[in-house]
Amino acid sequence: MTADSILDRRLGRALASLRGLSVGDALGSQFFVPSHHALLKRRALPSGPWQWTDDTEMACSVVAVLADHSRIDQDALARSFAHHHDFDRGYGPAVNRMLRLIREGGDWRDLAAGLFNGQGSWGNGAAMRIAPLGAWYADDPEQATHQAEISAYTTHQHREAVAGCMAVAAAAALAASEDGVPAPGELLDGVIALVPRSAVGQGLRRARDMLDYADAGTVAAVLGRGRRTSAHDTVPFALWSAARALGDFEETFWTTAQVGGDVDTTCAIAGGVVAAAGAGAPPALWLEQTEALPGWLRARAA
């Protein structure tokens, strides 16, 4: 296989994951609207089109940098985040300010390290955007976690945010493996083995122990549902949901969305992981209802 064909396959997997991420994000964001809560209970779709949020916008930059550099270049990634930053996409205030300062010439290293009194952000923003990178590195899950770690530092430097990013990338890499779709326990065991000791890792172990629970609400009460928008309050449940239905995007979405919380982000994570597996693509109708990916990315991916 030539180098070009390898890159083409990697890009194809990343774009498949990105499409799943964008549908999960865009459709999930619809259920923040109170009038749509009843639709969620019935598993009924709101009218479209569905607009995606910062989850997808940042994920597009991840894919663009991979397409341009075949790896994560931190400076290029930070520039892309800042250049394509749309204030109205739902970014948190700290990231809004940081990306504005990067556009004005600030150094992402200093800005990311200085967040939250020098602790760095432990939010779920690094994890929400990273599934396509995992799909890109389906042939090397260890490299997926390494590149995810590198990518996280551009905005999120707290240990938990980095661990959450690594976990999602590992899950997507394992889901997209050419060896076939892993069983739920196999997927989470693989992720746990690749994630450093952390609250995220502890949550993943609890998720592994709860795979036979049928009630998603009970699981979310234990693992979290993203209400605190922290990585350890978001990633374990999203990966629990994805692991249970890797071949079924619809089932994964409704299971993830029904518990509430940070719905666009949990559904973006779960959707990106499930769509990384060949059998887990979103329904065609859902793709049609979702806002198209931005032209600047489509031009790179053509």
C-alpha positions as CSV (number, residue, x, y, z in Angstrom):
1,M,0.0,0.0,0.0
2,T,1.4,3.4,-1.0
3,A,1.9,6.3,1.4
4,D,-0.9,8.2,-0.5
5,S,-3.3,5.4,-0.2
6,I,-2.7,5.1,3.5
7,L,-3.3,8.8,4.0
8,D,-6.5,8.5,1.9
9,R,-7.8,5.7,4.1
10,R,-6.9,7.6,7.2
11,L,-8.7,10.7,6.0
12,G,-11.8,8.7,5.0
13,R,-12.0,7.2,8.4
14,A,-11.6,10.6,10.1
15,L,-14.3,12.2,7.9
16,A,-16.7,9.3,8.7
17,S,-16.2,9.9,12.4
18,L,-16.5,13.7,11.9
19,R,-19.8,13.3,10.2
20,G,-21.1,11.2,13.1
21,L,-19.7,13.7,15.6
22,S,-21.4,16.6,13.8
23,V,-24.8,14.8,13.7
24,G,-24.6,14.0,17.4
25,D,-23.6,17.5,18.2
26,A,-26.2,19.3,16.0
27,L,-29.1,17.0,16.9
28,G,-28.1,16.9,20.5
29,S,-28.0,20.7,20.7
30,Q,-31.7,20.8,19.7
31,F,-32.7,19.3,23.0
32,F,-31.6,22.3,25.0
33,V,-34.8,23.9,23.7
34,P,-37.5,23.3,26.3
35,S,-40.2,22.7,23.6
36,H,-38.2,19.8,22.3
37,H,-38.0,17.9,25.6
38,A,-41.2,16.0,24.8
39,L,-39.8,14.9,21.5
40,L,-36.8,13.5,23.2
41,K,-38.9,11.3,25.4
42,R,-40.7,9.9,22.3
43,R,-37.4,9.6,20.3
44,A,-38.9,11.9,17.8
45,L,-36.8,14.2,15.6
46,P,-37.2,18.0,15.7
47,S,-37.6,19.8,12.4
48,G,-34.3,20.8,10.7
49,P,-31.9,22.0,9.7
50,W,-29.8,21.3,12.8
51,Q,-26.9,23.6,13.3
52,W,-23.7,22.2,14.9
53,T,-21.8,23.9,17.7
54,D,-18.2,24.5,18.8
55,D,-17.7,20.7,19.2
56,T,-17.9,20.3,15.4
57,E,-16.1,23.5,14.5
58,M,-13.1,22.5,16.6
59,A,-13.2,18.9,15.3
60,C,-13.0,20.3,11.8
61,S,-9.7,22.0,12.7
62,V,-8.4,18.7,14.0
63,V,-9.1,16.9,10.7
64,A,-7.8,19.8,8.7
65,V,-4.4,19.7,10.5
66,L,-4.2,16.0,10.1
67,A,-4.9,16.3,6.4
68,D,-2.2,19.0,6.0
69,H,0.5,17.6,8.3
70,S,-0.4,13.8,8.7
71,R,0.0,14.4,12.5
72,I,-0.9,17.0,15.1
73,D,1.1,20.2,14.7
74,Q,0.2,22.2,17.8
75,D,0.9,25.6,16.4
76,A,-1.1,24.9,13.3
77,L,-4.0,23.5,15.4
78,A,-4.1,26.5,17.7
79,R,-4.0,28.9,14.7
80,S,-6.9,27.0,13.0
81,F,-8.9,27.0,16.2
82,A,-8.4,30.8,16.5
83,H,-8.9,31.6,12.8
84,H,-12.2,29.6,12.5
85,H,-13.5,30.6,15.9
86,D,-17.2,31.6,15.7
87,F,-18.3,33.3,18.9
88,D,-21.9,32.2,18.3
89,R,-21.1,28.5,18.2
90,G,-21.4,28.1,22.0
91,Y,-17.8,28.2,23.2
92,G,-17.2,28.7,26.9
93,P,-16.1,32.1,28.1
94,A,-12.5,31.1,28.9
95,V,-12.0,29.5,25.4
96,N,-13.7,32.5,23.7
97,R,-11.2,34.8,25.4
98,M,-8.2,32.6,24.7
99,L,-8.9,32.2,21.0
100,R,-9.5,35.9,20.6
101,L,-6.1,36.6,22.2
102,I,-4.4,34.0,20.0
103,R,-5.8,35.8,16.9
104,E,-4.4,39.0,18.3
105,G,-0.9,37.4,18.6
106,G,-1.0,35.7,22.0
107,D,1.0,32.5,22.6
108,W,-1.4,29.5,23.1
109,R,1.2,27.9,25.5
110,D,1.0,30.8,28.0
111,L,-2.7,31.3,27.5
112,A,-3.7,27.6,28.0
113,A,-1.4,27.1,30.9
114,G,-2.7,30.2,32.6
115,L,-6.4,29.2,32.6
116,F,-8.1,28.8,36.0
117,N,-5.3,30.2,38.1
118,G,-2.6,28.2,36.4
119,Q,-4.3,24.8,36.8
120,G,-5.4,24.6,33.2
121,S,-9.0,23.7,32.1
122,W,-10.3,20.3,33.0
123,G,-13.3,20.8,30.7
124,N,-14.6,18.4,28.1
125,G,-13.6,20.6,25.1
126,A,-10.5,18.6,24.2
127,A,-12.5,15.3,24.3
128,M,-15.5,16.5,22.4
129,R,-13.5,17.2,19.2
130,I,-11.0,14.3,19.1
131,A,-12.9,11.2,17.9
132,P,-11.9,11.8,14.2
133,L,-8.2,11.7,15.2
134,G,-8.8,8.3,16.8
135,A,-10.4,7.1,13.6
136,W,-7.4,8.5,11.6
137,Y,-5.1,6.3,13.8
138,A,-7.2,3.2,13.8
139,D,-4.1,1.2,12.8
140,D,-2.2,2.5,15.9
141,P,-4.3,3.1,19.0
142,E,-1.2,4.0,21.1
143,Q,-0.3,6.7,18.6
144,A,-3.9,7.9,18.7
145,T,-3.6,8.5,22.4
146,H,-0.2,10.2,22.0
147,Q,-1.5,12.6,19.3
148,A,-4.6,13.2,21.3
149,E,-2.5,14.2,24.3
150,I,-0.5,16.6,22.1
151,S,-3.7,18.1,20.7
152,A,-5.3,18.6,24.1
153,Y,-2.5,20.9,25.4
154,T,-3.3,23.6,22.9
155,T,-6.4,24.5,24.9
156,H,-6.7,22.1,27.9
157,Q,-3.7,21.4,30.1
158,H,-5.3,19.9,33.2
159,R,-4.5,16.2,33.7
160,E,-8.2,15.2,33.6
161,A,-8.9,17.1,30.3
162,V,-5.9,15.4,28.7
163,A,-6.9,12.0,30.0
164,G,-10.5,12.5,28.7
165,C,-9.2,13.5,25.3
166,M,-6.9,10.4,25.2
167,A,-9.8,8.1,26.2
168,V,-12.1,9.3,23.4
169,A,-9.3,9.0,20.8
170,A,-8.5,5.5,22.0
171,A,-12.1,4.5,21.8
172,A,-12.5,5.8,18.2
173,A,-9.3,4.1,17.1
174,L,-10.4,0.7,18.6
175,A,-13.9,1.1,17.1
176,A,-12.5,1.8,13.6
177,S,-10.0,-1.2,13.8
178,E,-9.9,-3.3,10.6
179,D,-10.0,-6.4,12.9
180,G,-13.7,-5.8,13.3
181,V,-16.0,-4.0,15.8
182,P,-15.0,-4.9,19.3
183,A,-17.4,-6.1,21.9
184,P,-18.4,-3.6,24.6
185,G,-16.2,-4.9,27.3
186,E,-13.3,-5.3,24.9
187,L,-13.6,-1.7,23.8
188,L,-13.6,-0.3,27.3
189,D,-10.8,-2.6,28.4
190,G,-8.7,-1.4,25.5
191,V,-9.4,2.3,26.4
192,I,-8.6,1.8,30.1
193,A,-5.3,0.2,29.2
194,L,-4.3,3.3,27.2
195,V,-5.4,6.0,29.6
196,P,-3.2,7.2,32.5
197,R,-4.3,7.1,36.1
198,S,-6.9,9.7,36.6
199,A,-10.5,10.4,37.6
200,V,-11.4,9.8,34.0
201,G,-9.8,6.4,34.2
202,Q,-11.7,5.6,37.4
203,G,-14.9,6.6,35.7
204,L,-14.1,4.3,32.8
205,R,-13.6,1.4,35.1
206,R,-17.0,2.1,36.7
207,A,-18.5,2.3,33.1
208,R,-16.9,-1.1,32.4
209,D,-18.6,-2.6,35.5
210,M,-22.0,-1.1,34.5
211,L,-22.2,-2.4,30.9
212,D,-25.0,-4.8,31.8
213,Y,-27.1,-2.0,33.3
214,A,-30.2,-1.3,31.0
215,D,-31.2,2.1,32.5
216,A,-29.0,4.9,31.1
217,G,-30.3,7.3,33.8
218,T,-29.0,5.1,36.6
219,V,-25.6,4.9,34.8
220,A,-25.5,8.6,34.2
221,A,-26.3,9.3,37.9
222,V,-23.1,7.4,38.8
223,L,-20.8,8.4,35.9
224,G,-22.0,11.9,35.2
225,R,-23.7,13.4,32.2
226,G,-21.6,16.5,31.5
227,R,-23.6,18.9,33.6
228,R,-20.3,20.2,35.1
229,T,-18.7,20.1,31.6
230,S,-15.6,18.5,33.1
231,A,-13.9,15.6,31.3
232,H,-14.4,13.2,34.1
233,D,-18.1,14.1,34.3
234,T,-18.6,13.6,30.6
235,V,-16.3,11.0,28.9
236,P,-17.1,7.8,31.0
237,F,-20.8,8.0,30.3
238,A,-20.4,8.9,26.6
239,L,-18.1,6.0,26.1
240,W,-20.3,3.6,28.0
241,S,-23.1,4.6,25.7
242,A,-21.0,4.2,22.5
243,A,-19.5,0.8,23.6
244,R,-23.0,-0.7,24.1
245,A,-24.1,-0.1,20.5
246,L,-21.1,0.4,18.2
247,G,-23.0,-0.7,15.1
248,D,-26.1,1.4,15.8
249,F,-25.9,5.2,15.6
250,E,-29.5,5.8,16.3
251,E,-29.6,3.7,19.5
252,T,-26.4,5.3,20.7
253,F,-27.8,8.8,20.1
254,W,-31.1,8.3,21.9
255,T,-29.4,6.4,24.8
256,T,-27.0,9.3,25.2
257,A,-29.4,12.1,24.8
258,Q,-32.2,10.9,27.0
259,V,-30.2,11.5,30.2
260,G,-29.8,15.2,29.6
261,G,-26.8,17.1,30.8
262,D,-24.3,18.5,28.2
263,V,-26.3,16.7,25.4
264,D,-24.5,18.1,22.4
265,T,-21.1,17.2,23.8
266,T,-22.0,13.7,25.1
267,C,-23.7,13.0,21.8
268,A,-20.8,14.4,19.7
269,I,-18.4,12.1,21.6
270,A,-20.5,9.0,21.3
271,G,-21.5,9.8,17.7
272,G,-17.9,10.3,16.7
273,V,-16.8,7.0,18.2
274,V,-19.7,5.0,16.8
275,A,-19.4,6.5,13.3
276,A,-15.7,5.5,13.3
277,A,-16.9,1.9,13.0
278,G,-18.0,1.1,9.5
279,A,-21.4,-0.1,10.6
280,G,-22.1,2.9,12.8
281,A,-22.8,5.6,10.2
282,P,-25.7,8.1,11.0
283,P,-29.0,7.6,9.1
284,A,-29.0,9.4,5.7
285,L,-32.0,11.5,6.8
286,W,-30.1,12.7,9.9
287,L,-27.1,13.7,7.8
288,E,-29.4,15.6,5.4
289,Q,-30.9,17.5,8.3
290,T,-27.5,18.4,9.8
291,E,-25.7,21.6,8.7
292,A,-23.0,20.8,6.1
293,L,-19.4,20.8,7.2
294,P,-17.6,24.1,6.5
295,G,-16.3,24.8,3.0
296,W,-12.8,25.4,4.2
297,L,-12.6,21.8,5.4
298,R,-14.4,20.3,2.4
299,A,-11.8,22.0,0.1
300,R,-9.0,20.2,2.0
301,A,-10.7,16.9,2.0
302,A,-11.6,16.9,-1.7
